[in-house]
Amino acid sequence: MNITAVIVTYNRLEKLKMTIERSLQEDIDKIIIINNNSTDGTAAYLDSLQNERIITRHLDQNIGGAGGFHVGFDIAVSQTNAEWILCYDDDAYPQPGAVKKFKSLDLPRDTVATAAAVYLPDGRVSVMNRVRINPFKNLRNFWHTYIKKNPIYISESAYAGIEPLPIDASTFVGFFIKTEVIPKVGLPRRELFIYADDLIYTLGLTMNGYKHLFIPSVKFTHDCDTLLGEQDVYHPIWKVYFTYRNRIEMYRVSIPALYIPIALIQSLSWIGKKRHYPDQKLFLLLLKEAILDAFKSDFSKSLEDIQNIIRRYNKS
């Protein structure tokens, strides 16, 4: 089984070094590293590596994780012999033997994607990487999620199991996908920049009838500090815009016929998040921009555009 890993990096050189070190210890045939125009010496470090398993692509602008995985998947499909593509962030890495374990699995023939169990360095399950069901997939899921108030996430007890479980969505940390299916479902959407791009992509898979499994015996570590206190709070604050804009797009993918009322209801709950931010007015400004652009299906704003909005606000 030939596996190519795709790693996207931006200004996390020290963590990237650990990720590459751990990746090279795994049974991975090629490692594609997409450098999103880092400014911290990443390019020079990558160019210094002498390893035929590593393929490096330096981009001339930061196009986010979504754009980076778009480019990386494209390279993996067109320039390697990969049967499976494995992807993860520059602050994540497989736990020892994870890829070997994946290769030993006897997966059902119709499985096209799998998700690993992702943990924080201290051993806790990574909240942002919890695999999940689509609450809008059928009446049963909707009943359990919105009437009985059950979480959309697979329970933490499932992480201690050994049996693969069907899921509807996962993040791109420890995500395996069959290369042959990518021409059918497309590349990750680069215009999403960051956040929920992976959930949108994997939801697209399962919404189109493809089988996606959670594999608790394949384990990854994610040394992530994006979420403050593992809550739904984002730092720096520009991340608020992309988070909520893309969440609404995720609802559109999950339930096209009813996404507008559902997104509006969810938006009301997001307003309450302002209490977690020192500058509540700025949070609400970015949330408003995100909601308006999402409903217009406008994904044209770049990171620089959002930072300019913040600068204008700070000067006012």
N, C-alpha and C positions, 0 to 999 in steps of 0.2 A: 504494500500500500504506500503510495507516494503522497507525502503531505508537504504543502508549502504554507509557511506562516506569514501573515501580513501584520506588521506592527507600524502604527502611526505615531510620530513623535513631534513634540514642540516644546522646546526650552525646558526639558527635564533630563539633562545630560546624566547626572549621577544615578537617577533611577533607571534611565535607559541602559546604562552600563550593566546594572544588575539584571535587567530583563534580557539583554543579549547573552550574558554569561549563563543564565539559567536556560535559555532557549537552546544554546549550543550543546548543552548537556543532554538534550532530549533527542529522540529519534525523528528529527525533522530534516527533510531533504533540502529545502531551500528556505531562507528567511529573507523576506522582502521588507525593507525598512523605508518608509516614506517620511522624509524630513520636511516638515511644514514650514520651511524658511526660518528655522531656529536661529537665534542670535547669541546663543550661549556657548559656542564652540562645538556644537553637535556635528556640524558638517565636517570640520577638521578631524574630529574623532572618528567618524564613520569612514572617512577617506583613508585613515591610518590602518584600518582593519584589513588584515590579509587572510581572508578566509573565502574559499570558493563557494561555500554554502550561502554567503550573504550577498544579496542584491540591494544596492542603495539607489534611491531616487531622490534628488534634491529638488524641491519645488521653489519657484521664485516668489511665492506668496503663501500666506497661511490660509488654507481653504478648509480648516477644521478637520475634525475626525471623520465627518461624513465625506468630505472631499478626498481626504487621504485614503480612506478605505475604498472609495470609488476607483482611485488610481491604482491602489495596490491589488484589488481584485482583478482589474483589467490586465495588469502585468502578469499576475499569477495564471490567468486563463490563457493569455497569448504567448507567454515566454517561458513557461515551465511545463513539466509533465505531470503536474499535480492531479491526483484523483480527488483529493480533499483539500480545501483551503481552511486554515485555522487562523483566527484573528484575535488580537488583544491589544490593549493600550501599552504605552511606554512605561507605565508604572505597574504593570501586571506581568505575571510569569507563571508558567506551569509548575506545579509542585513535582518533586522528583518522580519520574516514571509515568507522568500523566499521559504523555503521547503514546508510550508503549502500551499502557492500559487501554487507551482508545483503540489501538490497532488490534488488540486481542479480543475486542467485543464481537459478538455474533449478532449484529444488528439485523432487524427485519429488512428485507430487500427493498421495501418502499420507503425506507428512511432516507431523507435527503439532508437533514441537518440535526445537529445535537448541540446541547449546551452543557458546559461543565458546572460543577459546584464551585462557587467563588467565595473565598474567605478573606477577611482582613488579616494583616500580619499577626494580630493577637489571637487568631483562631475563631473569632466570631464570624458568622455568615455576613457577607457584604450586602447591606440593604439595597444599595443602588443596582446590584447585579442579581437580585432575586428573580428567578424565572417565574412566569406567570401564565394565567389563563386569560382568554378574551371574555370579559363579562357579557359582551353583546353577541357572542357566537350563537347562543341558543337560549331558550326560555329557562332551562335548568341553571345555566351559568348566571343569567340575569337574576333569577330568584335568589340564588345563594349569595350573590354579591350585594344586591341593592335592597332586597327584602329582609334576608336573614343576616345581612351585614357581615358576611364572611369575607376575608381578604382575597384579593385576586392572586396573591402570591402562593406558590407551592409552600406548604408548611415546612418549618425548620426541621421537624422530625423526619421529613422525607430525605433530608441531606444525610442522615445517618443510615439510610437504606442502601441497597445494592441494585435494586431493580430499576431499569429505565422507566420513565413516566412520560406520557404524552403531554406536551405543553403547546401554548399558542405563541408565546413571544419570549425573547431573551435578549440580553445585551451582547455586544461584540467582544466581551471578555471571555475567552474560552469557548468561542463559537466555532463549530466545524460545519462546513457546507460542501456538498458534492459539487465538484467543478462542472460536471455535465449539466446541472440544473441552472447555472447562472445565465446562459444565453436565453433560457426560457423566462426567467423572472427578472432579469436585468441586473445592473450594478446598483450598489447603494447610491442614494440620491445626494449628490454633492451639494446641491443648493440648500440643504438643511443645516449645513455648517457643523453644529454640535447639538447633542442631546435629543434623545428619542429617535434618531435616525436608524439606530439598530433595532429598536422595538418596532418601528414602522416597517422596516425591511422584513423582519421575521414574521410579523403579523401578515404581511403581504404573502409570504410563503404559505402559511397555514390557511389563510382566507381563500387561497387558490387550490386547496386540497392536498398540499404536500405535508408529509409527516415530519414533525420536529420533536425530538425526545430530550428529556433531561436525564443526564447520566451522572448520578451522585458519586460514583467511584472514580470519575475523572475530575481532579481537583486543581484549582488555580488559586493564586494569591493576588490580591489587588491592594497595593499600597497607596490608597487613594485618600486625598484630603479635600475633595471638592465639597462634599456635604458637611456642614458644620454640625458636629455632634451626631452624625448619622441621621440628621433630620432633613426635611425637605426645604432646606435653606441654602442659598447659593452665594458663594464668594469667589471672585469679586462680583459686584452687583450687575455687571453687564450680562452675566450668564442668565439672569432672570428673563431677559427678552427671548433668548433662543429656547430656553426651557419651556415657557408657556406657549409660545407660538407653535412649537413643534408638537406639544401635547395636543393642541386642538387638531392639528393635522393627523395625529395618531387616532383621535376619535373619528375623523372622517374616513380613515382607512378601515377602522374597526366596524363602523356601522354607518355607511354612507347615507341611508335614508333619514336617520334621526340625529346626526351628529350635531346639528346646530342647537337644538334645545338642550342636549346633554352638555355640550360645551359651555353654553350660557349658564347652566346650573353649576357646573364645575368652576366657572370663572368667579361666581359669587363667593365660593369657598376660598378661592385663592386670595381674595382681597384681605381676608383675615391673616394671611401670612405676613402682612406689613409689620406686625408687632415684633417680628424677629429681626427687622432691619433698622439700623440706626437712623437712616434717612427714609422715613416712610413715604414722603411725597415723591421722592425719586423712584422708589419701588413701584408706586402706583402709576407713575408716568411710563415706566418701562413695561409694566403689565398692560396698560392701555394700548401702547404701541403694538405689543405682541398680539393681543386679541384682535385688533383691527386688521393687522396684516394677515393673520391666520384666516379670518373670514373672507378676506379678499384673495386668498391663495397667493399672496405676494411674499416670495421668498428671496427678494432681491437685496435686502439690506445686509451689508457686510458688517464685520466686527468694527471696522473703522466708522461706519455710519452710526452704530450704536454708541460708540465712544464719543462721537461728535455730539450726539444728543445729550450725553452726560455732561460734556464740557459746557455746552450752552446752558444747561440747567444750573451748573455750578457758578456760572458767571452772572446769572440772572438775580 
